[in-house]
Amino acid sequence: MTLNRTTPPPTGEFPPLSLPQPDKYFLSNGIEVFACNRGDEDVCRIDLMFEGGYYVEQKPSTSALTLLMLKEGAAGKSSEEIAESFDYHGAWLQTSASSHHLYVTLYTLNRHLDTCIPLLADIVIRPDFPEKEFARLKERRIQQLLVQKEKVDTLASEAYLAALFGEEHPYGRAITPRFIDNVTCDDLRNYHKQYIQPDKCRIFIAGKITQALLDNLEKHFAQSWPTATGSTGQTAIYPIQRSYNRLIFVHKENALQSGIRMGLPTIGREEPHFFALKLLCTILGGYFGSRLMSNIREEKGYTYGITSSLAALRYGSYLVISTQTGTEFTQPLIDEVFVEIDQLRNELVSNDELTVVKNYLRGEMARTLDSPFSITDYYLSLTANNLSTEYFARQDQAIRRLTADNLLDVAQKYLCPEQFYIVVAGDRNKIPPITLPDKE
């Protein structure tokens, strides 16, 4: 049969989406294990997720430094020995800290589980925190931070979060070289003792899961890692202190561009309008064909890129519009952002645009189901936000059902220009005066 290339294949909506339920196990010391056994290749990923993060730090930057130091020496092994062992066996280790969680992730071939998992356990459970390596790490981190703080984009982002939450709040606190310099190895040991413990740990495994993997987890993360007796108390909740000023300027001498952040505090995932607001945010600036990109990048040429996104944190959520532009275009760009917001508040989204954005969002969700690793990423996000796997299907259902009338109501309720914060980082001497939208 000859393929007729002049006739396109039929198109149509793909069916409702749902996230597969993970398999669940418990190690003998109580650690819960979530498994996504969907791989065909002899490779797996292991994620260790701990309650902690930078929200509970006594000294800012302690959580990130603790994680970075794990592979700088453990159980008598040097950083060189650890790195060489992982490299030789084709494994890859990464760490990260978020506001409320710590993550240690290992990618490894199944045939090297007997070597890589014991090494992973040494790194996580028995770090040495060598003073010499820590001094080098702090020096590197300070230099990296100084480079970042030369960028107007970084300055705008830091000032925006400080405006929304307060400079002393963990969400709004900007890390400085002094913070890093003040952290000691004893601080890392104390943080590790409090938060990198079995009672604060969940393990996520993905790929081709074998009995050897489960046996290794039991042996190295349960039998040789008893639950600590002394648990930390309830986490203190920091008060949010928003800035009284809605227009904030961060001066950067001789900057050629302005870093801009615009947005406002908003609702969290638990609110019924959250999915509608997320859809609105996507229409505004959440994908390459969005209104902000079409107007401000493609038509006006004010920027190379502009995005809008929702950040839903445990103790506060916000919408943020992020971009950079030449100093002379700062006010025109801000004006055009509010033009687009005004249209969303006063005009119905067309059926064609709504269909495009719904298909985009559902396509991104479908991509989550492509591999066991991407599915596990979603499991991690759900667990971090105390959500069930049904949340995925509920989001898909909401996207399919939302109408232009729903979006207009939500835009009028939550996209209020007079409540926006505007942060501009750049050379104040080169930027014309910035004006705010009039209060309604």
C-alpha positions in Angstrom: 0.0 0.0 0.0 1.4 3.4 -1.0 1.2 6.2 1.5 -0.7 9.2 0.2 1.4 12.2 1.5 -1.1 14.7 0.2 -3.7 13.7 2.7 -3.0 14.7 6.3 -3.6 12.2 9.1 -6.9 12.7 11.0 -6.7 14.9 14.1 -8.6 15.0 17.3 -8.4 15.4 21.1 -6.5 12.9 23.0 -8.5 11.3 25.9 -8.6 12.5 29.5 -5.3 12.3 31.2 -4.4 10.6 34.5 -1.2 9.9 36.3 -0.4 6.2 37.0 -0.5 5.3 40.7 3.0 4.6 42.1 3.8 1.3 43.8 4.5 1.9 47.5 6.8 0.1 49.9 8.1 0.7 53.4 11.7 -0.1 54.5 12.1 -1.7 57.9 13.0 1.7 59.5 9.8 3.3 58.2 11.0 5.1 55.1 8.3 5.2 52.4 9.4 4.2 48.9 7.5 5.3 45.8 8.2 3.2 42.7 7.6 3.9 39.0 8.5 0.7 37.3 8.1 1.5 33.7 11.5 1.4 32.1 12.8 -0.9 29.4 16.5 0.0 29.7 18.7 -1.3 32.6 18.9 2.0 34.3 17.2 3.6 37.3 17.0 6.9 39.1 16.9 7.2 42.9 15.6 10.3 44.6 15.9 10.9 48.3 13.6 13.7 49.5 13.9 15.2 53.0 11.7 17.6 54.9 13.8 20.7 55.6 14.9 23.2 53.0 16.0 26.8 53.5 12.8 27.7 55.4 14.1 26.1 58.6 17.7 27.3 58.4 19.1 28.9 61.5 21.8 30.5 59.3 20.9 31.4 55.7 22.5 29.2 52.9 23.1 26.3 55.4 20.8 23.8 53.5 22.4 24.4 50.1 25.9 24.2 51.6 25.1 21.0 53.5 24.0 19.3 50.3 27.0 20.4 48.3 29.3 19.2 51.0 27.9 15.6 51.0 30.1 14.6 48.1 33.2 16.4 49.3 34.1 13.6 51.6 32.2 10.7 53.3 33.0 7.6 55.3 36.7 8.3 55.0 36.5 8.7 51.2 37.8 11.9 49.6 35.9 14.0 47.1 38.2 12.7 44.3 37.5 9.1 45.2 33.8 9.7 45.3 33.7 11.5 41.9 36.0 8.9 40.3 33.8 6.1 41.5 30.6 7.6 40.1 32.3 8.5 36.8 33.8 5.1 36.4 30.5 3.4 36.8 28.6 5.8 34.6 26.5 7.2 37.5 25.5 10.8 38.0 24.7 12.5 41.4 23.0 15.8 41.9 21.6 17.7 44.9 19.2 20.6 45.3 17.5 22.5 48.1 14.0 24.2 47.9 12.1 26.2 50.4 10.9 23.2 52.3 12.7 20.1 51.0 16.2 18.7 50.2 16.8 16.4 47.3 19.6 14.0 46.5 19.3 12.3 43.1 21.4 9.4 41.6 21.2 8.0 38.1 22.9 4.7 37.7 23.0 1.5 35.6 21.4 -1.5 37.2 24.5 -3.6 36.9 26.3 -1.2 39.2 23.7 -1.0 42.0 25.9 -3.0 44.4 28.6 -0.3 44.1 26.6 2.9 43.7 24.0 2.5 46.3 26.4 1.8 49.2 28.4 4.9 48.0 25.2 7.0 47.9 24.4 5.8 51.5 27.8 6.8 52.7 27.4 10.3 51.2 23.9 10.8 52.6 24.3 9.1 56.0 28.0 9.5 56.9 29.4 12.7 55.4 32.7 13.9 56.8 32.3 17.7 56.2 36.1 18.3 55.8 37.2 21.8 56.8 39.6 22.3 53.9 37.0 21.3 51.3 34.4 23.5 52.9 36.7 26.6 52.8 37.1 26.0 49.0 33.4 25.5 48.5 32.6 28.7 50.3 35.1 30.7 48.3 33.6 29.3 45.0 30.0 30.0 46.1 30.9 33.6 47.1 32.5 34.2 43.7 29.5 32.7 41.9 27.1 34.9 44.0 29.1 38.0 43.2 28.9 37.3 39.5 25.1 36.7 39.8 24.6 40.0 41.7 26.1 41.9 38.8 23.1 40.9 36.7 20.0 43.2 36.7 17.8 40.1 36.3 19.0 38.7 39.6 18.7 42.0 41.4 15.1 42.4 40.2 14.1 38.9 41.2 15.6 39.3 44.7 13.9 42.7 45.2 10.6 41.4 44.0 10.5 38.5 46.5 11.6 40.8 49.3 8.7 43.2 48.4 6.1 40.3 48.5 7.4 38.5 51.6 9.8 40.8 53.5 13.6 40.9 53.5 13.8 38.8 56.7 11.3 36.1 55.4 12.9 32.9 54.1 11.0 33.4 50.8 12.2 37.0 50.4 15.6 36.9 51.9 18.5 37.4 49.5 21.7 35.4 50.1 24.8 37.6 50.6 28.5 36.7 50.8 28.4 37.5 54.5 25.7 34.8 55.0 27.9 32.1 53.3 31.0 33.2 55.1 29.2 32.9 58.5 28.3 29.2 58.1 30.6 26.7 59.7 31.2 23.0 59.4 29.5 22.6 62.8 26.4 24.3 61.4 26.4 21.8 58.5 26.7 18.8 61.0 23.8 20.1 63.1 21.6 20.7 60.1 22.4 17.2 58.8 21.7 15.7 62.2 18.3 17.4 62.3 17.0 17.0 58.8 18.8 14.3 56.8 17.3 11.5 58.9 15.0 8.5 58.1 11.9 10.0 59.8 12.1 13.0 57.3 13.0 10.9 54.3 11.0 9.5 51.3 12.6 7.6 48.5 11.4 7.7 44.9 12.7 5.1 42.4 12.1 5.1 38.7 13.1 3.1 35.6 13.6 -0.6 35.4 13.2 -1.6 39.0 14.8 -4.9 40.1 14.8 -6.9 43.3 18.5 -6.0 43.6 17.5 -2.3 43.9 15.0 -3.0 46.6 17.4 -5.2 48.5 20.1 -2.6 48.3 17.8 0.1 49.6 16.7 -2.1 52.5 20.3 -3.0 53.4 21.9 0.5 53.1 19.0 2.9 54.0 17.2 0.9 56.6 19.3 -1.8 58.3 22.3 0.5 58.7 20.3 3.7 59.2 18.1 3.6 62.4 15.6 6.2 63.0 16.8 9.1 65.2 15.2 9.4 68.6 15.3 13.1 68.9 13.0 14.8 66.3 12.7 18.5 65.6 9.7 20.3 66.9 7.1 22.1 64.8 8.4 24.5 62.2 8.0 28.2 63.1 5.9 30.1 60.5 7.5 33.4 59.6 5.2 36.5 59.3 4.8 37.9 55.8 5.6 41.7 55.7 4.8 43.1 52.3 6.3 46.3 51.1 4.2 49.5 51.3 5.8 50.6 48.0 4.4 49.1 44.8 7.2 50.6 42.7 10.7 49.6 43.7 13.9 50.6 42.0 17.3 48.8 42.4 20.1 51.0 41.1 22.9 49.3 39.1 25.5 51.8 37.8 26.1 51.7 34.0 23.6 49.0 33.4 22.5 48.9 29.7 19.3 47.0 30.4 16.6 47.0 33.0 15.6 43.8 34.8 11.8 43.9 35.4 9.6 41.9 37.7 5.9 42.6 37.9 3.2 40.7 39.7 1.2 40.3 42.9 0.4 37.9 45.7 -2.4 35.5 44.7 -4.2 32.2 45.5 -2.7 28.8 46.1 -3.4 25.4 44.7 -6.1 24.7 47.3 -8.4 27.4 45.9 -11.1 26.5 43.3 -10.0 29.2 40.9 -6.3 28.2 40.8 -6.6 26.2 37.5 -8.4 29.0 35.8 -5.7 31.5 37.0 -3.0 29.2 35.7 -4.7 29.0 32.3 -5.0 32.8 32.3 -1.3 33.1 33.2 -0.4 30.8 30.2 -2.5 33.0 27.8 -0.7 36.1 29.2 2.9 34.9 29.0 3.2 31.2 29.7 4.3 29.9 26.2 6.1 31.2 23.2 2.9 32.3 21.4 1.5 34.1 24.4 0.1 37.6 24.3 3.1 39.2 26.0 5.5 37.5 23.6 3.4 38.3 20.6 3.1 42.0 21.5 6.2 42.9 23.4 8.8 40.7 21.6 7.4 40.1 18.2 5.5 43.3 17.4 7.3 45.9 19.6 10.8 44.4 19.8 11.3 45.6 23.4 12.7 42.3 24.6 14.1 38.9 23.6 11.7 37.1 26.0 9.0 37.8 28.6 7.2 35.2 30.7 4.5 35.0 33.3 4.2 32.2 35.8 2.5 31.2 39.1 4.5 30.1 42.1 2.5 28.2 44.7 4.6 27.9 47.9 3.5 26.4 51.2 2.9 29.7 52.9 2.2 32.0 50.0 1.6 32.2 46.3 2.3 34.8 43.7 2.1 35.7 40.0 5.3 37.1 38.4 6.0 38.6 35.0 9.8 38.4 34.2 11.7 40.2 31.5 14.7 42.4 30.6 14.7 45.3 28.2 16.9 48.2 27.1 16.7 51.1 29.5 14.9 53.3 27.1 12.0 50.8 26.7 11.4 50.3 30.4 8.2 52.4 30.7 6.8 51.4 27.2 7.2 47.7 28.1 5.5 48.2 31.5 2.6 50.0 29.7 2.2 47.2 27.2 2.0 44.6 30.0 -0.9 46.5 31.5 -2.5 46.8 28.1 -2.6 43.0 27.8 -3.9 42.6 31.4 -6.6 45.1 30.7 -7.7 43.1 27.6 -7.9 39.9 29.7 -10.1 41.8 32.2 -12.4 43.3 29.7 -12.6 41.0 26.6 -13.5 37.4 26.2 -10.7 35.1 25.0 -11.5 33.9 21.5 -12.4 30.3 21.0 -9.4 29.8 18.7 -6.9 31.1 21.3 -8.5 29.2 24.1 -8.3 26.0 22.1 -4.6 26.6 21.3 -3.7 27.2 24.9 -5.7 24.3 26.2 -4.0 22.0 23.7 -0.6 23.4 24.8 -1.2 22.8 28.5 -2.6 19.4 27.9 0.3 18.6 25.6 2.7 19.6 28.3 0.9 17.4 30.8 0.9 14.5 28.3 4.7 14.9 28.0 4.9 14.2 31.8 3.7 10.7 31.0 6.5 10.0 28.4 9.0 8.4 30.7 9.3 7.0 34.3 11.7 9.9 35.2 9.2 12.6 34.2 6.4 10.8 36.0 8.5 10.6 39.1 9.3 14.3 38.8 5.5 14.8 39.1 5.3 12.4 42.1 8.0 14.5 43.8 6.1 17.7 43.1 2.8 16.3 44.4 4.4 15.0 47.6 6.2 18.3 48.2 2.9 20.1 48.0 0.9 17.4 49.9 -1.3 16.5 46.9 -2.6 13.2 45.7 -2.1 11.7 42.3 -5.7 12.6 41.5 -4.6 16.2 41.3 -3.2 15.5 37.8 -6.5 14.3 36.4 -8.4 17.1 38.2 -6.1 19.7 36.5 -6.7 18.1 33.1 -10.5 18.0 33.7 -10.5 21.7 34.7 -8.5 22.7 31.6 -11.0 20.9 29.4 -14.1 22.5 31.1 -13.0 26.1 31.6 -14.8 28.6 29.3 -13.9 32.1 28.2 -16.6 33.5 30.6 -14.9 31.7 33.5 -11.5 33.2 32.6 -13.0 36.7 32.3 -14.5 36.4 35.8 -11.2 35.2 37.2 -9.2 37.9 35.5 -11.4 40.6 36.9 -11.1 39.2 40.4 -7.4 38.4 40.5 -5.5 40.5 37.9 -6.0 43.9 39.5 -3.5 46.4 38.1 -3.7 48.6 41.2 -2.4 45.7 43.3 0.6 45.0 41.1 4.2 45.4 42.4 6.7 46.6 39.9 10.4 46.1 40.4 13.0 47.6 38.1 16.7 47.0 38.4 19.0 49.1 36.3 20.8 52.5 36.0 18.4 55.0 37.4 20.1 57.8 35.7 19.3 56.4 32.3 15.7 55.3 32.8 12.9 57.8 32.5 10.5 58.1 35.5 8.3 55.1 35.9 4.5 55.6 36.4 2.1 53.2 38.0 -1.4 52.4 36.7 -4.1 54.5 38.3 -6.1 53.0 41.2 -9.6 52.0 40.3 
